[in-house]
């Protein structure tokens, strides 16, 4: 697997920075917007989000219209074309990002790629940056080699960042062995997992596959919402920065 740049972005981007005292994140596999009510839910869940992480985002006119109406910059790492439209992982934000790294992994059997997009955002009052990784994990494999390779490529990028991190997406960790690969990576990167308070996350073979991990941050609030507009339920989180190097900003 090697980095590939399949990134789309608007011409104009915001130059504002994230508020270290509180910024909001949405993580959601939107199932290509294939269900009738997806747009209503998407409009509802993006009302006040600073960063929006989508998997299976279909680059339709409807999606672009909603993003523009919300004042969100967007970047899409294309995995493939579905009905002649690009689909992949999309990261949208109210804050402009000057850095993106796009990765692509091909499913061993069905040969359909899965993509990852890493972005970096300024934090107000500091030279530190928030690194945000949005991933759609590969799914159809017999062993762990391809899955581990995808995670290792992402870990290599995240390990070089010494500031706050948000890692989220649809990880397709539907087995205990896949979950161990993921948890081992979390431990090496000193990432924490949300203390989920309900069971709304999508389960495959008894394993939750949608996750939000983080470092150098604390959760102000979080919720997994039950919807019928996708086969995955969206997760919303509000974070504040806790990195000791940013303490002066929060005082």
DRENDO-1510 file (C-alpha; in Angstrom, 1 decimal, always signed):
<recs>
REC; n; res; u; v; w
REC; 1; UNK; +0.0; +0.0; +0.0 .
REC; 2; UNK; +1.3; +3.5; -0.8 .
REC; 3; UNK; -0.1; +7.0; -0.3 .
REC; 4; UNK; -2.3; +8.2; -3.1 .
REC; 5; UNK; -3.7; +11.7; -3.5 .
REC; 6; UNK; -7.3; +11.5; -4.5 .
REC; 7; UNK; -8.4; +14.6; -2.7 .
REC; 8; UNK; -11.0; +17.1; -3.7 .
REC; 9; UNK; -11.4; +20.5; -2.0 .
REC; 10; UNK; -13.2; +23.8; -2.6 .
REC; 11; UNK; -11.3; +26.9; -3.7 .
REC; 12; UNK; -12.0; +28.9; -0.6 .
REC; 13; UNK; -10.9; +27.6; +2.8 .
REC; 14; UNK; -11.3; +29.1; +6.3 .
REC; 15; UNK; -8.1; +30.2; +8.1 .
REC; 16; UNK; -9.7; +30.1; +11.6 .
REC; 17; UNK; -8.4; +27.8; +14.3 .
REC; 18; UNK; -10.1; +25.3; +16.6 .
REC; 19; UNK; -11.1; +26.5; +20.1 .
REC; 20; UNK; -9.0; +24.5; +22.6 .
REC; 21; UNK; -11.8; +24.9; +25.2 .
REC; 22; UNK; -14.2; +23.0; +23.1 .
REC; 23; UNK; -14.7; +21.7; +19.5 .
REC; 24; UNK; -17.1; +19.1; +18.1 .
REC; 25; UNK; -16.6; +16.0; +16.0 .
REC; 26; UNK; -19.1; +13.8; +14.0 .
REC; 27; UNK; -18.1; +10.3; +12.9 .
REC; 28; UNK; -20.5; +8.4; +10.6 .
REC; 29; UNK; -20.5; +5.8; +7.9 .
REC; 30; UNK; -23.3; +7.3; +5.7 .
REC; 31; UNK; -23.9; +4.2; +3.6 .
REC; 32; UNK; -23.4; +6.2; +0.3 .
REC; 33; UNK; -26.5; +8.3; +1.2 .
REC; 34; UNK; -28.6; +5.4; -0.2 .
REC; 35; UNK; -31.5; +5.6; +2.2 .
REC; 36; UNK; -34.2; +8.2; +1.8 .
REC; 37; UNK; -33.8; +9.9; +5.2 .
REC; 38; UNK; -30.0; +10.3; +5.1 .
REC; 39; UNK; -30.1; +14.0; +4.1 .
REC; 40; UNK; -32.5; +15.0; +6.9 .
REC; 41; UNK; -30.3; +13.3; +9.5 .
REC; 42; UNK; -27.1; +14.7; +7.9 .
REC; 43; UNK; -28.4; +18.2; +8.1 .
REC; 44; UNK; -29.4; +17.7; +11.7 .
REC; 45; UNK; -26.1; +16.2; +12.8 .
REC; 46; UNK; -23.9; +18.7; +11.1 .
REC; 47; UNK; -25.6; +21.8; +12.5 .
REC; 48; UNK; -22.9; +22.6; +15.0 .
REC; 49; UNK; -20.0; +20.3; +14.2 .
REC; 50; UNK; -16.5; +21.7; +13.7 .
REC; 51; UNK; -15.1; +18.5; +12.1 .
REC; 52; UNK; -17.2; +15.9; +10.2 .
REC; 53; UNK; -15.7; +12.5; +9.4 .
REC; 54; UNK; -17.6; +10.4; +6.9 .
REC; 55; UNK; -17.0; +6.9; +5.5 .
REC; 56; UNK; -18.8; +5.7; +2.3 .
REC; 57; UNK; -19.3; +9.3; +1.4 .
REC; 58; UNK; -20.8; +9.6; -2.1 .
REC; 59; UNK; -19.9; +12.8; -3.7 .
REC; 60; UNK; -23.4; +13.8; -4.9 .
REC; 61; UNK; -24.7; +17.2; -5.6 .
REC; 62; UNK; -27.0; +16.9; -2.5 .
REC; 63; UNK; -24.0; +16.2; -0.2 .
REC; 64; UNK; -22.0; +19.1; -1.6 .
REC; 65; UNK; -25.0; +21.5; -1.2 .
REC; 66; UNK; -25.3; +20.6; +2.4 .
REC; 67; UNK; -21.6; +21.0; +3.1 .
REC; 68; UNK; -21.6; +24.4; +1.4 .
REC; 69; UNK; -24.7; +25.5; +3.3 .
REC; 70; UNK; -22.9; +24.6; +6.6 .
REC; 71; UNK; -19.8; +26.5; +5.6 .
REC; 72; UNK; -17.7; +23.3; +5.7 .
REC; 73; UNK; -14.5; +22.8; +3.7 .
REC; 74; UNK; -14.3; +19.2; +2.5 .
REC; 75; UNK; -11.7; +16.8; +1.3 .
REC; 76; UNK; -12.5; +13.4; -0.2 .
REC; 77; UNK; -10.1; +10.5; -0.6 .
REC; 78; UNK; -11.7; +8.6; -3.4 .
REC; 79; UNK; -11.9; +4.8; -3.1 .
REC; 80; UNK; -13.9; +4.0; -6.3 .
REC; 81; UNK; -16.8; +5.2; -8.4 .
REC; 82; UNK; -20.4; +4.2; -7.6 .
REC; 83; UNK; -23.0; +5.1; -10.2 .
REC; 84; UNK; -20.4; +7.3; -11.9 .
REC; 85; UNK; -19.9; +9.3; -8.6 .
REC; 86; UNK; -16.8; +9.3; -6.4 .
REC; 87; UNK; -17.1; +7.6; -3.0 .
REC; 88; UNK; -14.6; +7.2; -0.2 .
REC; 89; UNK; -13.7; +8.8; +3.2 .
REC; 90; UNK; -14.5; +12.5; +3.5 .
REC; 91; UNK; -13.3; +14.9; +6.2 .
REC; 92; UNK; -15.1; +18.3; +6.4 .
REC; 93; UNK; -14.4; +21.1; +8.7 .
REC; 94; UNK; -15.1; +24.7; +9.6 .
REC; 95; UNK; -11.4; +25.2; +10.0 .
REC; 96; UNK; -9.0; +25.1; +7.0 .
REC; 97; UNK; -6.3; +22.4; +7.0 .
REC; 98; UNK; -2.9; +22.9; +5.4 .
REC; 99; UNK; -1.9; +19.3; +5.5 .
REC; 100; UNK; -3.5; +16.1; +4.1 .
REC; 101; UNK; -2.2; +12.6; +3.7 .
REC; 102; UNK; -4.3; +10.1; +1.7 .
REC; 103; UNK; -3.8; +6.3; +1.8 .
REC; 104; UNK; -5.5; +3.6; -0.1 .
REC; 105; UNK; -5.7; -0.2; +0.5 .
REC; 106; UNK; -7.2; -2.7; -1.9 .
REC; 107; UNK; -9.4; -5.5; -0.6 .
REC; 108; UNK; -7.6; -8.8; -1.3 .
REC; 109; UNK; -10.7; -10.6; -2.7 .
REC; 110; UNK; -13.2; -8.1; -4.1 .
REC; 111; UNK; -10.4; -5.7; -5.2 .
REC; 112; UNK; -12.5; -2.7; -4.0 .
REC; 113; UNK; -10.2; -0.1; -2.3 .
REC; 114; UNK; -10.7; +1.3; +1.2 .
REC; 115; UNK; -9.2; +4.7; +2.0 .
REC; 116; UNK; -7.8; +6.7; +4.8 .
REC; 117; UNK; -7.4; +10.5; +5.1 .
REC; 118; UNK; -5.2; +12.3; +7.7 .
REC; 119; UNK; -5.6; +16.0; +8.2 .
REC; 120; UNK; -4.1; +18.6; +10.5 .
REC; 121; UNK; -5.8; +21.6; +12.0 .
REC; 122; UNK; -4.5; +24.7; +13.9 .
REC; 123; UNK; -5.5; +25.2; +17.5 .
REC; 124; UNK; -6.1; +28.8; +18.6 .
REC; 125; UNK; -3.4; +30.4; +20.8 .
REC; 126; UNK; -0.7; +27.8; +20.2 .
REC; 127; UNK; +1.6; +26.5; +17.5 .
REC; 128; UNK; +0.3; +23.0; +18.2 .
REC; 129; UNK; -1.9; +21.2; +15.6 .
REC; 130; UNK; -4.6; +18.6; +16.0 .
REC; 131; UNK; -4.1; +15.6; +13.8 .
REC; 132; UNK; -7.3; +14.0; +12.6 .
REC; 133; UNK; -7.4; +10.5; +10.9 .
REC; 134; UNK; -10.5; +9.2; +9.2 .
REC; 135; UNK; -10.4; +5.5; +8.2 .
REC; 136; UNK; -12.5; +2.9; +6.5 .
REC; 137; UNK; -11.0; -0.4; +7.4 .
REC; 138; UNK; -10.7; -3.2; +4.9 .
REC; 139; UNK; -13.3; -5.9; +5.3 .
REC; 140; UNK; -13.1; -9.1; +3.3 .
REC; 141; UNK; -9.9; -11.0; +4.2 .
REC; 142; UNK; -9.2; -14.5; +5.5 .
REC; 143; UNK; -6.2; -13.6; +7.5 .
REC; 144; UNK; -4.8; -10.5; +9.2 .
REC; 145; UNK; -2.0; -9.5; +6.9 .
REC; 146; UNK; -3.9; -6.9; +4.8 .
REC; 147; UNK; -5.7; -5.5; +7.8 .
REC; 148; UNK; -2.5; -5.2; +9.8 .
REC; 149; UNK; -0.7; -3.6; +6.9 .
REC; 150; UNK; -3.4; -0.9; +6.6 .
REC; 151; UNK; -3.2; -0.1; +10.3 .
REC; 152; UNK; +0.6; -0.1; +10.3 .
REC; 153; UNK; +0.7; +2.5; +7.5 .
REC; 154; UNK; -1.7; +4.7; +9.5 .
REC; 155; UNK; +0.3; +4.2; +12.7 .
REC; 156; UNK; +3.5; +5.2; +11.0 .
REC; 157; UNK; +1.9; +8.6; +10.2 .
REC; 158; UNK; +0.3; +9.1; +13.6 .
REC; 159; UNK; +3.5; +8.1; +15.5 .
REC; 160; UNK; +5.3; +11.1; +14.0 .
REC; 161; UNK; +2.8; +13.6; +15.5 .
REC; 162; UNK; +3.5; +14.7; +19.1 .
REC; 163; UNK; +0.3; +16.7; +19.7 .
REC; 164; UNK; -3.4; +15.9; +20.1 .
REC; 165; UNK; -4.9; +13.3; +17.9 .
REC; 166; UNK; -8.4; +12.2; +16.9 .
REC; 167; UNK; -8.6; +8.8; +15.1 .
REC; 168; UNK; -12.1; +7.8; +14.0 .
REC; 169; UNK; -13.9; +5.8; +11.4 .
REC; 170; UNK; -15.4; +2.4; +10.5 .
REC; 171; UNK; -12.6; +0.0; +11.4 .
REC; 172; UNK; -14.3; -3.2; +10.4 .
REC; 173; UNK; -12.8; -4.9; +13.5 .
REC; 174; UNK; -15.4; -7.6; +13.5 .
REC; 175; UNK; -13.2; -10.3; +15.0 .
REC; 176; UNK; -11.2; -10.6; +18.2 .
REC; 177; UNK; -8.0; -10.9; +16.2 .
REC; 178; UNK; -8.8; -7.7; +14.3 .
REC; 179; UNK; -9.8; -5.9; +17.5 .
REC; 180; UNK; -6.5; -6.9; +19.1 .
REC; 181; UNK; -4.6; -5.4; +16.1 .
REC; 182; UNK; -6.5; -2.2; +16.7 .
REC; 183; UNK; -6.1; -2.2; +20.5 .
REC; 184; UNK; -2.4; -2.8; +20.2 .
REC; 185; UNK; -2.0; +0.2; +17.9 .
REC; 186; UNK; -4.0; +2.3; +20.4 .
REC; 187; UNK; -1.7; +1.3; +23.2 .
REC; 188; UNK; +1.5; +2.1; +21.2 .
REC; 189; UNK; +0.1; +5.5; +20.3 .
REC; 190; UNK; -1.3; +6.2; +23.8 .
REC; 191; UNK; -4.8; +6.7; +22.5 .
REC; 192; UNK; -7.9; +6.5; +24.6 .
REC; 193; UNK; -11.3; +5.2; +23.6 .
REC; 194; UNK; -14.7; +6.9; +24.3 .
REC; 195; UNK; -16.5; +5.5; +27.4 .
REC; 196; UNK; -19.6; +4.6; +25.4 .
REC; 197; UNK; -22.7; +4.8; +27.5 .
REC; 198; UNK; -25.2; +2.9; +25.2 .
REC; 199; UNK; -25.1; +0.1; +22.7 .
REC; 200; UNK; -26.1; +2.0; +19.6 .
REC; 201; UNK; -22.9; +1.3; +17.7 .
REC; 202; UNK; -23.2; -1.1; +14.8 .
REC; 203; UNK; -22.2; -4.6; +15.8 .
REC; 204; UNK; -20.7; -7.3; +13.5 .
REC; 205; UNK; -20.3; -10.7; +15.0 .
REC; 206; UNK; -20.8; -9.1; +18.4 .
REC; 207; UNK; -18.0; -6.5; +17.9 .
REC; 208; UNK; -18.6; -2.7; +17.6 .
REC; 209; UNK; -16.8; -1.5; +14.5 .
REC; 210; UNK; -17.3; +2.3; +14.7 .
REC; 211; UNK; -14.8; +4.0; +17.0 .
REC; 212; UNK; -13.5; +7.4; +18.1 .
REC; 213; UNK; -10.0; +7.3; +19.7 .
REC; 214; UNK; -8.1; +10.4; +21.0 .
REC; 215; UNK; -5.0; +11.7; +22.8 .
REC; 216; UNK; -4.2; +15.0; +24.5 .
REC; 217; UNK; -7.9; +15.7; +24.8 .
REC; 218; UNK; -10.7; +15.2; +27.2 .
REC; 219; UNK; -14.4; +14.6; +26.4 .
REC; 220; UNK; -16.9; +17.3; +27.3 .
REC; 221; UNK; -19.8; +15.2; +25.9 .
REC; 222; UNK; -20.5; +12.4; +23.6 .
REC; 223; UNK; -23.3; +10.3; +22.2 .
REC; 224; UNK; -24.1; +7.6; +19.7 .
REC; 225; UNK; -27.3; +8.3; +18.0 .
REC; 226; UNK; -29.8; +5.7; +16.7 .
REC; 227; UNK; -30.8; +6.3; +13.1 .
REC; 228; UNK; -32.5; +4.4; +10.2 .
REC; 229; UNK; -30.8; +6.5; +7.5 .
REC; 230; UNK; -27.7; +4.3; +7.4 .
REC; 231; UNK; -26.5; +0.8; +8.5 .
REC; 232; UNK; -24.2; +2.7; +10.9 .
REC; 233; UNK; -25.1; +5.0; +13.8 .
REC; 234; UNK; -23.4; +8.4; +14.0 .
REC; 235; UNK; -21.2; +9.3; +16.9 .
REC; 236; UNK; -20.9; +13.0; +18.1 .
REC; 237; UNK; -18.2; +14.2; +20.5 .
REC; 238; UNK; -17.2; +17.5; +22.0 .
REC; 239; UNK; -13.5; +17.6; +23.1 .
REC; 240; UNK; -11.3; +20.1; +24.9 .
REC; 241; UNK; -7.6; +20.2; +24.8 .
REC; 242; UNK; -5.7; +18.9; +27.8 .
REC; 243; UNK; -2.2; +18.7; +26.5 .
REC; 244; UNK; +0.0; +20.3; +29.2 .
REC; 245; UNK; +1.8; +22.4; +26.6 .
REC; 246; UNK; -1.5; +24.1; +26.0 .
REC; 247; UNK; -2.5; +24.8; +29.6 .
REC; 248; UNK; -1.7; +28.5; +29.3 .
REC; 249; UNK; -4.3; +28.8; +26.6 .
REC; 250; UNK; -7.1; +27.3; +28.7 .
REC; 251; UNK; -6.3; +29.3; +31.9 .
</recs>
